Amino acid sequence: MTNFFDGIDPVKFDPTSGSDLSYRHYNPDEIVMGKRMEDQLRFAVAYWHSFAYEGGDPFGGRTFDRPWFGDTMDLAKLKADAAFEMFAILGQPYFCFHDLDVRPEGATFAESLSNLEEIVDYFGEKMEATGTGLLWGTANMFTNRRFMSGAATNPDPDIFAYSAATVKSCLDATHKLGGQNYVLWGGREGYETLLNTDLVRERQQAGRFLQMVVDYKHKIGFKGTILIEPKPQEPSKHQYDFDVNTVYSFLLEFGLEKEVKMNIEQGHAILAGHSFEHELAMASAFGILGSIDMNRNDYQSGWDTDQFPNNVPEVALAYYEILKTGGFTTGGTNFDSKLRRQSLDPEDLIAGHVGAMDVCARGLKAAAAMLEDGGLEKARNDRYAGWDTEAGKDMLANGTLESISARVLEDGINPEPRSGRQERLENYINQFV
């Protein structure tokens, strides 16, 4: 036990409370589209941003003073104590972690592995005692200098080998802890310049690496989902896993489209030049929507600032796309969000999550209400109604340029454009948020 969160009571649903440490909208037991709200949202806390982030930015170092900062196993266990105390305060069902978040880096791979195995056993005891589950695990293959030129895509086969061993250890840990998913997050799977890069070779390495991961998943009997998280622009100038479309083409090339799904982050969608709901809709269309990281960027910074969500209309549109697919299965809502470096107090860490969970609850309920009302789907169906006629279906199935041209001439087709009614649909959405 620690005293870091002393004086902070478990957060309760109390819409009349004047406290900023109460849920006003997140009621775990409220039924939304046939499921408890907790089971629809499946919240998870990001171990790295909540407990490993020191408050630094590109122009300044550590601002947080946490009693568990350091590189010993005793401090790693103290960090775990604090983490599970916060989980108990928030009452969220899951958490997520990288290997480097939870154990100190050893002088050798064997030492790092031993440290990971020890902390996994410690986690197991705490998870059993608290009922907190693991949404997903992953490997940090971007911080250490050995990964400066990538992990799976590295020009050095020894680093490829080290990366493979790292993923094996993290997948083993995730499996042992009953994780629902395993995420491959290619933080440095990209390049700075083509002058020293073989694109074809690196793509083949990445594909073979992922095939090995899938093979190992089946070998050990891991029942969770393998996820890839698209990661545009940062830190490499060109990232191979830029967005959902890019990753899907990669999965098709290596025969993995039935094996791997996507963990989609709001901030990454924005950096790729898309909206969050666009990326979710594309993943849904391809049948590979798995899980989400719910955060936001500062739109003035042009960087992935990982802030807690606070925009209900944006969140509502995201959950609209998720609910349309039937909701999460193994996936959930991970807060890949961190405090601002001036937010120093333990209460700030709780308040950030409380506010974010309330925003998501409001967005979920708005999305459910829109789906149940059916107005948006009706408008979409009406807009494309011509394609559901016999003539429309026949043109796509059997038409040729010659036959279609003849029909235009014979029937005197001279169409006028019809309004897309965007403003009306925006007004429609605002009725729910």
C-alpha positions as a printed Julia matrix, in Angstrom:
433×3 Matrix{Float64}:
   0.0     0.0     0.0
   1.02    3.62   -0.56
  -0.22    6.92    0.8
  -0.2     8.66   -2.57
  -4.0     8.74   -2.89
  -4.74    9.2     0.81
  -7.95   11.1     1.42
  -9.47   10.32   -1.99
 -12.59    8.2    -1.72
 -13.83    5.8    -4.39
 -15.61    7.74   -7.13
 -19.38    7.22   -7.16
 -22.13    8.03   -9.64
 -23.84   11.09   -8.15
 -25.33   13.47  -10.75
 -26.24   15.99   -8.04
 -22.79   16.17   -6.48
 -20.85   19.4    -6.52
 -17.57   17.47   -6.41
 -15.35   17.16   -9.47
 -14.49   13.66   -8.21
 -17.99   12.26   -8.81
 -19.46   10.72  -11.93
 -22.39   12.76  -13.23
 -23.03   10.7   -16.37
 -21.07    7.44  -16.03
 -23.4     5.0   -14.3
 -21.89    1.51  -14.75
 -25.24   -0.23  -14.29
 -27.31    1.94  -16.64
 -28.58   -0.09  -19.6
 -27.61    1.32  -23.0
 -28.75   -0.62  -26.08
 -29.23   -3.8   -24.1
 -25.96   -3.76  -22.15
 -24.71   -2.24  -18.94
 -22.84    0.99  -19.62
 -19.69   -0.5   -18.12
 -19.9    -3.39  -20.59
 -20.46   -1.07  -23.55
 -17.57    1.28  -22.75
 -15.09   -1.21  -21.23
 -12.86    1.52  -19.8
  -9.12    0.98  -19.32
  -6.41    3.12  -17.71
  -3.11    3.51  -19.58
  -0.34    2.48  -17.16
   2.32    4.46  -19.04
   0.75    7.91  -19.05
  -0.74    7.58  -15.58
   2.24    6.13  -13.74
   5.37    6.26  -15.93
   5.03    9.74  -17.48
   7.2    12.25  -15.6
   5.67   15.49  -16.91
   8.31   16.25  -19.53
   7.91   17.85  -22.95
  10.3    18.56  -25.85
  11.61   21.66  -24.06
  11.7    20.58  -20.43
  12.14   17.58  -18.2
  10.36   16.07  -15.26
   7.81   18.11  -13.33
   6.04   15.28  -11.46
   7.32   14.01   -8.14
   6.12   10.42   -7.73
   7.46    8.16   -4.96
   7.8     5.2    -7.38
  10.07    6.88   -9.94
  13.27    4.87  -10.26
  14.77    1.69  -11.72
  14.41   -0.98   -9.04
  11.96   -3.81   -8.59
  10.91   -2.43   -5.2
   9.89    0.83   -6.87
   8.14   -1.08   -9.68
   6.05   -2.85   -7.06
   5.34    0.45   -5.31
   4.15    1.81   -8.66
   1.87   -1.22   -9.01
   0.51   -0.62   -5.52
  -0.36    2.97   -6.46
  -1.84    1.9    -9.79
  -4.21   -0.64   -8.27
  -5.2     1.84   -5.59
  -6.22    4.25   -8.35
  -8.06    1.48  -10.19
 -10.04    0.83   -7.01
 -10.85    4.55   -6.68
 -12.07    4.85  -10.29
 -13.77    1.48  -10.51
 -12.9     1.04  -14.2
 -12.75   -2.63  -15.26
  -9.41   -2.74  -17.14
  -5.89   -1.37  -17.57
  -3.22   -1.56  -20.32
   0.58   -1.62  -20.16
   3.9    -1.78  -22.02
   6.7    -3.93  -20.6
   8.9    -0.88  -19.95
   6.1     0.81  -17.97
   5.97   -1.89  -15.35
   9.51   -3.21  -14.86
  13.02   -1.73  -14.86
  15.22   -2.29  -17.91
  17.86   -4.91  -17.21
  21.48   -4.96  -18.32
  20.6    -7.95  -20.54
  17.45   -9.27  -22.15
  17.43  -12.13  -19.65
  17.42   -9.68  -16.75
  14.62   -7.62  -18.3
  12.63  -10.82  -18.84
  13.13  -11.87  -15.23
  11.95   -8.46  -14.05
   8.86   -8.68  -16.25
   7.99  -12.17  -15.05
   8.3   -11.07  -11.43
   6.03   -8.04  -11.86
   3.51  -10.11  -13.84
   3.2   -12.44  -10.86
   2.72   -9.38   -8.65
   0.05   -8.05  -11.02
  -1.7   -11.4   -10.98
  -2.13  -11.27   -7.21
  -3.5    -7.74   -7.34
  -5.82   -8.48  -10.24
  -7.25  -11.45   -8.39
  -7.74   -9.38   -5.24
  -9.36   -6.38   -6.97
 -11.13   -7.89   -9.97
  -9.37   -5.48  -12.35
  -8.7    -7.06  -15.74
  -6.15   -6.51  -18.49
  -7.58   -5.04  -21.7
  -4.3    -5.38  -23.54
  -0.55   -5.61  -23.22
   2.13   -4.41  -25.6
   5.89   -3.95  -25.96
   7.85   -0.72  -25.87
  10.14   -0.98  -28.9
  10.77    2.7   -29.45
  12.34    4.3   -26.33
  15.68    2.48  -26.13
  18.35    3.66  -28.57
  18.59    0.16  -30.04
  15.24    0.85  -31.73
  16.26    4.16  -33.33
  15.91    2.57  -36.8
  12.85    0.51  -35.99
  12.15   -2.9   -34.51
  10.7    -5.34  -37.04
  11.86   -3.06  -39.88
  15.38   -2.55  -38.54
  18.31   -3.04  -40.96
  20.11   -5.07  -38.25
  18.83   -8.68  -37.97
  19.99   -8.84  -34.34
  17.57   -6.04  -33.45
  14.81   -7.87  -35.34
  15.65  -10.9   -33.18
  15.67   -8.84  -29.97
  12.3    -7.39  -30.96
  10.84  -10.82  -31.63
  12.0   -12.03  -28.22
  10.52   -8.9   -26.64
   7.11   -9.42  -28.24
   7.13  -13.09  -27.23
   7.76  -12.12  -23.62
   5.0    -9.5   -23.64
   2.51  -11.8   -25.37
   3.33  -14.47  -22.78
   2.71  -11.92  -20.02
  -0.57  -10.79  -21.56
  -1.72  -14.39  -21.95
  -0.8   -15.25  -18.35
  -2.76  -12.26  -17.03
  -5.85  -13.11  -19.07
  -5.49  -10.13  -21.39
  -8.29   -9.53  -23.87
  -6.0    -8.29  -26.66
  -2.36   -7.79  -27.63
  -1.36   -4.57  -29.42
   1.49   -4.04  -31.88
   2.35   -0.36  -31.75
   5.01    0.51  -34.34
   6.44    3.64  -32.76
   9.54    3.64  -34.98
   8.43    1.42  -37.84
   9.13    4.04  -40.46
  12.0     6.03  -41.9
  13.55    9.48  -41.98
  15.03    9.43  -45.48
  14.92    7.19  -48.55
  18.65    7.75  -48.99
  19.4     4.88  -46.58
  16.09    2.95  -46.71
  15.04   -0.18  -48.61
  11.24    0.1   -48.55
  10.56   -3.31  -50.04
  12.86   -5.13  -47.63
  11.47   -3.36  -44.57
   7.86   -4.04  -45.57
   8.66   -7.73  -46.03
  10.31   -7.83  -42.6
   7.28   -6.22  -40.97
   4.93   -8.67  -42.66
   6.96  -11.71  -41.67
   7.22  -10.41  -38.09
   3.45  -10.1   -37.8
   2.95  -13.58  -39.25
   5.26  -14.92  -36.52
   3.23  -13.12  -33.86
  -0.03  -14.63  -35.14
   1.54  -18.1   -35.34
   2.76  -17.82  -31.75
  -0.63  -16.6   -30.55
  -2.21  -19.81  -31.82
   0.62  -21.99  -30.52
   0.15  -20.82  -26.92
  -3.64  -20.79  -27.16
  -4.07  -17.05  -26.64
  -7.75  -16.38  -27.24
  -7.49  -12.6   -27.36
  -7.26  -10.41  -30.44
  -4.06   -9.2   -32.08
  -4.37   -5.48  -32.78
  -2.32   -3.0   -34.81
  -2.44    0.67  -33.87
  -2.02    3.06  -36.84
   0.66    5.64  -36.09
   1.22    8.51  -38.54
   4.06   11.04  -38.73
   5.65   10.72  -35.31
   8.36   10.15  -34.47
   9.48    8.98  -37.92
   8.88   11.27  -40.88
   7.18    8.42  -42.78
   5.38    5.69  -40.82
   4.47    2.41  -42.52
   1.3     2.04  -40.4
  -0.04    5.49  -41.33
  -3.81    4.93  -41.13
  -6.52    2.26  -41.35
  -6.42    2.02  -45.14
  -2.64    1.66  -45.16
  -2.67   -1.05  -42.5
  -5.5    -2.95  -44.18
  -3.59   -3.13  -47.46
  -0.63   -4.46  -45.48
  -2.8    -7.14  -43.83
  -4.17   -8.19  -47.22
  -0.68   -8.47  -48.7
   0.45  -10.86  -45.96
  -2.78  -12.83  -45.61
  -3.57  -11.53  -42.13
  -6.86   -9.68  -42.68
  -8.79  -12.41  -40.82
  -6.28  -12.59  -37.97
  -5.54   -8.98  -37.0
  -7.79   -6.05  -36.1
  -7.16   -2.4   -35.28
  -6.68   -0.35  -32.14
  -7.55    3.16  -33.33
  -6.49    6.31  -31.49
  -8.3     9.63  -31.86
  -5.08   11.64  -31.8
  -3.45    9.5   -34.47
  -6.51    9.82  -36.72
  -6.16   13.6   -36.57
  -2.43   13.46  -37.36
  -3.23   11.33  -40.42
  -5.57   14.06  -41.67
  -8.75   12.18  -40.82
 -11.51   12.4   -38.25
 -11.78    9.74  -35.56
 -15.14    8.57  -36.87
 -13.67    8.24  -40.38
 -11.01    5.8   -39.17
 -13.57    3.87  -37.13
 -15.97    3.7   -40.08
 -13.21    2.45  -42.39
 -12.14   -0.23  -39.91
 -15.77   -1.27  -39.5
 -16.23   -1.49  -43.27
 -13.18   -3.79  -43.5
 -14.33   -5.87  -40.51
 -11.21   -5.05  -38.46
 -12.47   -2.63  -35.78
 -11.15   -3.96  -32.49
 -10.47   -1.35  -29.8
  -9.85    2.36  -29.3
  -7.54    4.78  -27.52
  -9.7     7.71  -26.47
  -7.79   10.98  -26.26
  -7.49   14.24  -28.15
  -4.84   16.52  -29.55
  -4.31   20.22  -29.09
  -5.32   21.35  -32.57
  -2.89   24.29  -32.43
   0.17   22.17  -31.68
   0.27   19.76  -34.63
   1.54   17.06  -32.29
   0.12   14.07  -30.46
  -0.55   15.73  -27.1
  -2.58   12.85  -25.58
  -5.13   14.93  -23.69
  -8.22   13.58  -21.97
 -11.34   13.79  -24.19
 -13.69   16.71  -23.56
 -15.67   17.07  -26.79
 -19.0    15.26  -26.48
 -20.11   15.67  -30.15
 -16.84   14.14  -31.4
 -17.06   11.31  -28.91
 -20.72   10.68  -29.79
 -19.87   10.27  -33.48
 -17.11    7.83  -32.55
 -19.37    5.64  -30.44
 -22.04    5.85  -33.15
 -19.67    4.0   -35.47
 -18.76    1.5   -32.74
 -22.36    0.77  -31.77
 -23.3     0.32  -35.44
 -20.92   -2.67  -35.52
 -22.61   -4.18  -32.46
 -20.19   -2.68  -29.94
 -16.9    -3.95  -28.57
 -16.12   -7.65  -28.22
 -12.59   -8.03  -26.82
 -11.83   -4.33  -27.28
 -12.67   -1.32  -25.16
 -11.97    2.34  -24.41
  -8.4     2.9   -23.26
  -7.48    6.38  -22.03
  -4.14    6.93  -23.77
  -4.23   10.31  -22.06
  -1.87   12.12  -19.73
  -1.99   15.06  -17.38
  -0.64   18.42  -18.4
   2.84   18.92  -16.94
   1.53   21.62  -14.59
  -1.1    19.28  -13.1
   0.94   17.94  -10.21
  -1.54   16.64   -7.64
  -2.91   13.1    -7.16
  -6.42   14.56   -7.41
  -5.59   15.81  -10.92
  -4.96   12.25  -12.06
  -8.3    11.1   -10.71
 -10.17   14.15  -12.03
  -8.77   13.68  -15.55
 -10.16   10.16  -15.73
 -13.47   11.06  -14.06
 -14.13   13.83  -16.57
 -13.13   11.64  -19.5
 -15.37    8.79  -18.37
 -18.28   11.21  -18.05
 -17.64   12.62  -21.54
 -17.6     9.09  -22.97
 -20.78    8.18  -21.1
 -22.55   11.24  -22.51
 -21.24   10.43  -26.0
 -22.31    6.8   -25.74
 -25.85    7.72  -24.69
 -26.12   10.29  -27.49
 -24.87    7.73  -30.02
 -27.37    5.15  -28.79
 -30.19    7.68  -28.99
 -29.26    8.57  -32.57
 -29.17    4.93  -33.6
 -32.47    4.18  -31.92
 -34.06    7.23  -33.57
 -32.71    6.17  -36.97
 -32.76    9.64  -38.51
 -29.14    9.64  -39.67
 -29.38    6.19  -41.24
 -32.66    7.13  -42.93
 -31.05   10.23  -44.44
 -28.15    8.17  -45.72
 -30.43    5.49  -47.15
 -32.61    8.1   -48.85
 -29.57    9.71  -50.46
 -28.53    6.41  -52.07
 -32.05    5.08  -52.72
 -31.57    5.12  -56.49
 -28.95    2.41  -56.2
 -31.5     0.11  -54.55
 -33.79    0.2   -57.6
 -33.65   -2.59  -60.18
 -32.1    -0.21  -62.7
 -29.41    0.87  -60.26
 -28.55   -2.68  -59.23
 -28.46   -3.87  -62.84
 -26.16   -1.04  -63.92
 -23.54   -2.01  -61.33
 -23.88   -5.75  -61.85
 -24.22   -5.99  -65.6
 -23.64   -2.59  -67.14
 -20.97   -1.65  -69.67
 -20.0     1.79  -70.88
 -21.82    1.02  -74.15
 -25.07   -0.15  -72.53
 -25.14    2.65  -70.01
 -24.45    5.25  -72.7
 -27.26    3.82  -74.83
 -29.67    4.07  -71.87
 -28.74    7.71  -71.25
 -29.47    8.51  -74.9
 -32.66    6.46  -75.17
 -34.22    7.65  -71.88
 -33.04   11.21  -72.26
 -31.35   11.14  -68.84
 -30.36   14.67  -67.86
 -29.99   14.64  -64.05
 -29.91   17.63  -61.73
 -27.84   17.53  -58.52
 -29.62   17.05  -55.21
 -28.71   18.63  -51.88
 -26.5    16.69  -49.49
 -28.3    18.43  -46.61
 -25.16   18.55  -44.47
 -26.33   21.48  -42.35
 -29.62   19.76  -41.58
 -27.77   16.63  -40.48
 -25.43   18.65  -38.29
 -28.49   20.22  -36.69
 -29.97   16.75  -36.26
 -26.89   15.54  -34.37
 -27.0    18.59  -32.13
 -30.44   17.52  -30.92
 -28.76   14.58  -29.16
 -25.56   16.07  -27.78
